[in-house]
Amino acid sequence: MATPLYLRRDAGLPDMGRSGAGPRAINGADVDAIMACADLAALAEMKGYARSYFAMSGLIVMAAGMSVGAALTGRTRVAAAAIGVATVAGLGVIEARRRARQWEAAIDARVAHIAR
C-alpha cells in the first residue's frame, strides 16, 4: 500500500495506520505532534485520509442489496448471511469512524489555532 500523502510531506505528523478496521487509536503524543505541525497542506491531507475511512461503508450497501436480492429470489439462507455481513460491516464502520473522528478533532483544533 502506498504511503499516505500527508506522511510524504515529512511535516512531523504521526501515522494513523492503515487497516480495514480503521485508524489506530490516537494518543497524547499523536495530539502533540499534530498541534506542533505548521504545514496546513499536510494537515488537510491528513484530515482527508481520516475521512476516507467512511468509504468502508460500501460493504454495508452491497451486503444489504445482496440480502434483498436473495430474499426476493427465495434464498433465505443467503439473505440471512448477507444481513450478518452487513451488520458486522456496520459495526466496523462505526468503530473506524469513531477513531477517525478523534484524529479529525485534533486536526481541526490545530487548523483553528493556526487560523486565528
DOVO-622838 format. One record per residue: residue number from 1; x, y, z of N, C-alpha, C, O in turn. Coordinates in steps of 0.05 Angstrom, whole numbers, padded with zeros to 5 digits. Atoms other than C-alpha are relative to their C-alpha. Last residue first. Layout:
DOVO-622838
[NUM; [X; Y; Z]; [X; Y; Z]; [X; Y; Z]; [X; Y; Z]]
...
This chain:
DOVO-622838
[116; [00006; -00024; -00016]; [-00132; 00656; 00290]; [00022; 00020; 00002]; [00020; 00041; 00014]]
[115; [00016; -00019; 00014]; [-00123; 00608; 00231]; [-00006; 00026; 00017]; [-00012; 00047; 00006]]
[114; [-00017; -00014; 00020]; [-00066; 00569; 00262]; [-00015; 00023; -00012]; [-00004; 00045; -00018]]
[113; [-00021; -00015; -00014]; [-00107; 00552; 00323]; [00018; 00015; -00019]; [00025; 00038; -00014]]
[112; [00013; -00023; -00012]; [-00167; 00532; 00280]; [00020; 00017; 00015]; [00018; 00042; 00015]]
[111; [00006; -00019; 00021]; [-00122; 00487; 00239]; [-00013; 00025; 00011]; [-00007; 00047; 00002]]
[110; [-00025; -00013; 00010]; [-00095; 00455; 00301]; [-00004; 00020; -00021]; [00007; 00042; -00021]]
[109; [-00010; -00018; -00021]; [-00163; 00443; 00332]; [00025; 00014; -00009]; [00029; 00038; -00004]]
[108; [00017; -00024; 00001]; [-00189; 00414; 00266]; [00009; 00020; 00021]; [00010; 00044; 00016]]
[107; [-00008; -00015; 00023]; [-00130; 00365; 00264]; [-00016; 00027; -00002]; [-00004; 00048; -00007]]
[106; [-00027; -00011; -00005]; [-00142; 00342; 00335]; [00009; 00018; -00023]; [00020; 00039; -00020]]
[105; [00003; -00021; -00021]; [-00216; 00333; 00321]; [00026; 00013; 00006]; [00027; 00038; 00009]]
[104; [00010; -00025; 00013]; [-00201; 00296; 00256]; [-00003; 00022; 00020]; [00003; 00045; 00014]]
[103; [-00022; -00012; 00015]; [-00158; 00245; 00293]; [-00009; 00026; -00012]; [00005; 00046; -00010]]
[102; [-00019; -00009; -00021]; [-00214; 00232; 00343]; [00024; 00013; -00013]; [00033; 00034; -00004]]
[101; [00011; -00026; -00010]; [-00264; 00229; 00285]; [00018; 00011; 00022]; [00021; 00035; 00025]]
[100; [-00007; -00021; 00020]; [-00221; 00174; 00253]; [-00009; 00027; 00010]; [00005; 00047; 00005]]
[99; [-00028; -00006; -00002]; [-00227; 00131; 00316]; [00009; 00023; -00019]; [00024; 00040; -00011]]
[98; [-00005; -00011; -00027]; [-00302; 00136; 00318]; [00029; 00007; 00004]; [00036; 00029; 00014]]
[97; [00007; -00028; 00000]; [-00306; 00128; 00242]; [00004; 00013; 00028]; [00012; 00036; 00030]]
[96; [-00020; -00015; 00016]; [-00268; 00063; 00245]; [-00006; 00029; 00000]; [00013; 00046; 00003]]
[95; [-00025; -00001; -00014]; [-00311; 00037; 00302]; [00021; 00016; -00015]; [00036; 00032; -00004]]
[94; [00004; -00016; -00024]; [-00377; 00054; 00268]; [00026; 00004; 00015]; [00033; 00026; 00023]]
[93; [00000; -00028; 00009]; [-00352; 00027; 00202]; [-00003; 00018; 00024]; [00010; 00039; 00025]]
[92; [-00027; -00008; 00007]; [-00334; -00039; 00235]; [00002; 00029; -00009]; [00021; 00043; -00002]]
[91; [-00015; -00004; -00025]; [-00402; -00044; 00268]; [00029; 00008; -00005]; [00040; 00024; 00009]]
[90; [00009; -00025; -00013]; [-00435; -00032; 00201]; [00014; 00005; 00026]; [00022; 00028; 00032]]
[89; [-00012; -00022; 00015]; [-00392; -00085; 00167]; [-00008; 00027; 00013]; [00008; 00045; 00016]]
[88; [-00028; -00001; -00007]; [-00412; -00136; 00220]; [00014; 00024; -00013]; [00030; 00038; 00000]]
[87; [-00001; -00008; -00029]; [-00485; -00119; 00210]; [00029; 00002; 00009]; [00036; 00022; 00022]]
[86; [00007; -00029; -00002]; [-00480; -00120; 00134]; [00002; 00009; 00029]; [00012; 00032; 00034]]
[85; [-00024; -00015; 00011]; [-00444; -00188; 00136]; [-00005; 00030; 00003]; [00013; 00045; 00011]]
[84; [-00021; 00003; -00020]; [-00500; -00216; 00181]; [00025; 00015; -00008]; [00038; 00029; 00008]]
[83; [00007; -00019; -00022]; [-00552; -00188; 00134]; [00021; -00001; 00022]; [00028; 00019; 00034]]
[82; [-00006; -00027; 00009]; [-00516; -00223; 00077]; [-00007; 00021; 00021]; [00007; 00040; 00025]]
[81; [-00029; -00003; -00001]; [-00517; -00289; 00115]; [00008; 00028; -00008]; [00025; 00040; 00004]]
[80; [-00008; -00002; -00029]; [-00592; -00282; 00127]; [00030; 00004; 00003]; [00039; 00020; 00019]]
[79; [00010; -00025; -00010]; [-00605; -00268; 00053]; [00009; 00004; 00029]; [00018; 00026; 00037]]
[78; [-00019; -00021; 00011]; [-00561; -00326; 00032]; [-00008; 00027; 00010]; [00009; 00043; 00017]]
[77; [-00025; 00004; -00014]; [-00601; -00372; 00079]; [00021; 00021; -00010]; [00036; 00032; 00006]]
[76; [00000; -00012; -00027]; [-00666; -00343; 00054]; [00026; -00003; 00015]; [00033; 00014; 00030]]
[75; [-00024; 00011; -00012]; [-00655; -00356; -00020]; [00004; 00011; 00028]; [00021; 00029; 00032]]
[74; [00006; 00023; -00017]; [-00726; -00343; -00042]; [00024; -00014; 00012]; [00021; -00035; 00024]]
[73; [-00002; 00025; 00016]; [-00710; -00299; -00102]; [-00003; -00025; 00017]; [00001; -00047; 00007]]
[72; [00020; -00001; 00022]; [-00735; -00236; -00068]; [00000; -00025; -00017]; [-00020; -00032; -00029]]
[71; [00026; 00004; -00011]; [-00696; -00254; -00005]; [-00022; 00000; -00021]; [-00040; -00016; -00020]]
[70; [00003; 00028; -00008]; [-00632; -00263; -00044]; [-00027; -00005; 00012]; [-00039; -00026; 00006]]
[69; [00002; 00017; 00024]; [-00640; -00196; -00078]; [-00004; -00029; 00006]; [-00020; -00042; -00006]]
[68; [00026; -00005; 00013]; [-00656; -00161; -00013]; [-00003; -00017; -00024]; [-00024; -00030; -00028]]
[67; [00020; 00012; -00017]; [-00596; -00193; 00022]; [-00028; 00004; -00012]; [-00044; -00015; -00012]]
[66; [-00001; 00029; 00005]; [-00550; -00176; -00036]; [-00022; -00014; 00017]; [-00034; -00033; 00007]]
[65; [00011; 00005; 00026]; [-00571; -00104; -00031]; [-00001; -00029; -00007]; [-00020; -00039; -00018]]
[64; [00029; -00004; -00003]; [-00558; -00103; 00044]; [-00014; -00005; -00027]; [-00035; -00017; -00028]]
[63; [00011; 00023; -00014]; [-00489; -00135; 00032]; [-00031; 00003; 00003]; [-00045; -00016; 00001]]
[62; [-00001; 00024; 00017]; [-00470; -00084; -00021]; [-00013; -00024; 00013]; [-00029; -00039; 00001]]
[61; [00019; -00003; 00022]; [-00494; -00025; 00019]; [-00001; -00025; -00017]; [-00022; -00034; -00025]]
[60; [00027; 00001; -00011]; [-00458; -00047; 00082]; [-00021; 00001; -00022]; [-00040; -00015; -00023]]
[59; [00006; 00028; -00006]; [-00395; -00063; 00043]; [-00028; -00003; 00011]; [-00042; -00022; 00006]]
[58; [00009; 00012; 00025]; [-00395; 00009; 00016]; [-00008; -00029; 00004]; [-00026; -00039; -00009]]
[57; [00029; 00005; -00002]; [-00389; 00034; 00088]; [-00012; -00012; -00026]; [-00035; -00021; -00026]]
[56; [00005; 00028; -00008]; [-00314; 00026; 00084]; [-00029; -00007; 00001]; [-00037; -00030; 00000]]
[55; [00004; 00016; 00025]; [-00313; 00092; 00046]; [-00004; -00029; 00006]; [-00014; -00044; -00011]]
[54; [00029; 00004; 00003]; [-00322; 00125; 00115]; [-00006; -00016; -00025]; [-00027; -00028; -00028]]
[53; [00008; 00024; -00013]; [-00248; 00113; 00127]; [-00030; -00005; -00002]; [-00040; -00027; 00002]]
[52; [00003; 00022; 00020]; [-00233; 00166; 00076]; [-00009; -00026; 00012]; [-00018; -00044; -00002]]
[51; [00028; 00001; 00009]; [-00247; 00220; 00128]; [-00004; -00023; -00020]; [-00027; -00032; -00024]]
[50; [00018; 00009; -00022]; [-00182; 00205; 00163]; [-00028; -00003; -00009]; [-00042; -00022; -00002]]
[49; [-00005; 00028; -00005]; [-00143; 00210; 00098]; [-00018; -00012; 00022]; [-00028; -00034; 00019]]
[48; [00012; 00014; 00022]; [-00176; 00276; 00081]; [00004; -00030; 00003]; [-00014; -00046; -00003]]
[47; [00029; 00001; -00005]; [-00157; 00301; 00150]; [-00015; -00015; -00022]; [-00033; -00030; -00016]]
[46; [00005; 00018; -00022]; [-00085; 00281; 00139]; [-00030; -00002; 00006]; [-00040; -00024; 00011]]
[45; [-00002; 00027; 00010]; [-00084; 00315; 00071]; [-00005; -00021; 00021]; [-00018; -00042; 00016]]
[44; [00023; 00004; 00017]; [-00110; 00379; 00102]; [00000; -00028; -00012]; [-00020; -00042; -00013]]
[43; [00024; 00003; -00018]; [-00059; 00375; 00158]; [-00025; -00006; -00017]; [-00041; -00023; -00009]]
[42; [-00003; 00026; -00012]; [-00003; 00365; 00107]; [-00024; -00006; 00018]; [-00034; -00029; 00018]]
[41; [00005; 00019; 00021]; [-00027; 00425; 00067]; [00002; -00029; 00011]; [-00015; -00046; 00004]]
[40; [00029; 00002; 00005]; [-00032; 00467; 00130]; [-00007; -00021; -00021]; [-00027; -00035; -00020]]
[39; [00005; 00005; 00029]; [00041; 00453; 00148]; [-00030; -00005; -00005]; [-00039; -00027; -00001]]
[38; [00008; -00025; 00012]; [00050; 00484; 00217]; [-00006; -00002; -00029]; [-00013; 00018; -00042]]
[37; [-00003; -00002; 00029]; [00052; 00419; 00257]; [-00010; 00027; -00011]; [-00032; 00037; -00003]]
[36; [-00025; -00013; 00006]; [00062; 00424; 00332]; [00004; 00005; -00030]; [00022; 00020; -00038]]
[35; [00001; -00028; -00009]; [-00011; 00411; 00349]; [00026; 00015; -00006]; [00026; 00039; -00006]]
[34; [00018; -00015; 00017]; [-00009; 00348; 00306]; [00000; 00029; 00008]; [00000; 00047; -00010]]
[33; [-00012; -00003; 00027]; [00053; 00323; 00341]; [-00018; 00015; -00019]; [-00008; 00032; -00034]]
[32; [-00022; -00020; -00003]; [00023; 00337; 00410]; [00013; 00004; -00027]; [00020; 00027; -00034]]
[31; [00013; -00027; -00002]; [-00042; 00301; 00390]; [00022; 00021; 00002]; [00020; 00042; -00011]]
[30; [00011; -00006; 00026]; [-00002; 00240; 00368]; [-00012; 00028; 00000]; [-00007; 00044; -00019]]
[29; [-00023; -00007; 00017]; [00039; 00240; 00432]; [-00009; 00007; -00028]; [00002; 00025; -00041]]
[28; [-00009; -00027; -00006]; [-00026; 00242; 00472]; [00024; 00009; -00017]; [00025; 00032; -00025]]
[27; [-00010; -00003; -00028]; [-00055; 00180; 00439]; [00011; 00029; 00003]; [00011; 00045; -00015]]
[26; [-00017; -00023; -00004]; [-00099; 00165; 00379]; [00010; 00002; 00029]; [-00004; -00007; 00047]]
[25; [00009; -00019; -00021]; [-00126; 00095; 00370]; [00020; 00023; 00003]; [00044; 00018; 00003]]
[24; [-00006; 00008; -00027]; [-00105; 00063; 00305]; [-00010; 00021; 00019]; [-00017; 00043; 00011]]
[23; [-00026; -00009; -00011]; [-00140; 00081; 00241]; [00005; -00010; 00028]; [-00014; -00019; 00042]]
[22; [-00002; -00029; -00005]; [-00195; 00038; 00213]; [00027; 00008; 00011]; [00045; -00009; 00015]]
[21; [00014; -00006; -00025]; [-00210; -00036; 00217]; [00001; 00029; 00007]; [-00009; 00037; 00028]]
[20; [00028; 00001; 00005]; [-00192; -00046; 00144]; [-00016; 00006; 00025]; [-00040; 00013; 00023]]
[19; [00012; 00026; -00003]; [-00122; -00025; 00162]; [-00030; 00002; -00007]; [-00041; 00024; -00008]]
[18; [00016; 00008; 00024]; [-00072; 00030; 00151]; [-00011; -00027; 00005]; [00003; -00047; 00007]]
[17; [00002; 00028; 00005]; [-00042; 00068; 00209]; [-00017; -00006; -00023]; [-00033; 00011; -00032]]
[16; [00025; 00010; -00011]; [-00054; 00138; 00233]; [-00002; -00030; -00002]; [-00018; -00043; 00012]]
[15; [00013; 00019; 00018]; [00020; 00154; 00221]; [-00025; -00010; 00014]; [-00024; -00022; 00035]]
[14; [-00001; 00028; -00006]; [00043; 00214; 00262]; [-00016; -00016; -00021]; [-00033; -00005; -00035]]
[13; [00026; 00011; -00008]; [00055; 00283; 00232]; [00002; -00030; 00005]; [00017; -00044; -00008]]
[12; [00000; 00008; -00028]; [00125; 00311; 00233]; [-00026; -00011; 00010]; [-00030; -00015; 00034]]
[11; [00007; -00023; -00016]; [00116; 00351; 00168]; [-00001; -00008; 00030]; [-00010; 00008; 00047]]
[10; [-00020; -00001; -00021]; [00153; 00300; 00125]; [-00005; 00024; 00018]; [00014; 00039; 00025]]
[9; [-00008; -00028; -00003]; [00108; 00316; 00065]; [00021; 00003; 00022]; [00034; 00024; 00024]]
[8; [-00021; -00006; 00019]; [00106; 00242; 00047]; [00011; 00029; 00003]; [00033; 00035; -00005]]
[7; [-00025; 00010; -00010]; [00068; 00228; 00111]; [00023; 00007; -00019]; [00046; 00010; -00010]]
[6; [-00008; -00017; -00022]; [00010; 00273; 00090]; [00026; -00009; 00012]; [00041; 00007; 00023]]
[5; [-00012; -00025; 00008]; [00007; 00238; 00023]; [00010; 00017; 00023]; [00031; 00028; 00021]]
[4; [00019; -00022; 00002]; [-00007; 00169; 00052]; [00015; 00026; -00006]; [00038; 00030; 00002]]
[3; [-00002; -00017; -00023]; [00048; 00117; 00037]; [-00020; 00023; -00004]; [-00022; 00035; -00025]]
[2; [-00016; -00024; 00002]; [00026; 00069; -00017]; [-00001; 00016; 00026]; [-00020; 00015; 00041]]
[1; [00017; -00023; 00000]; [00000; 00000; 00000]; [00018; 00025; 00000]; [00038; 00025; 00014]]
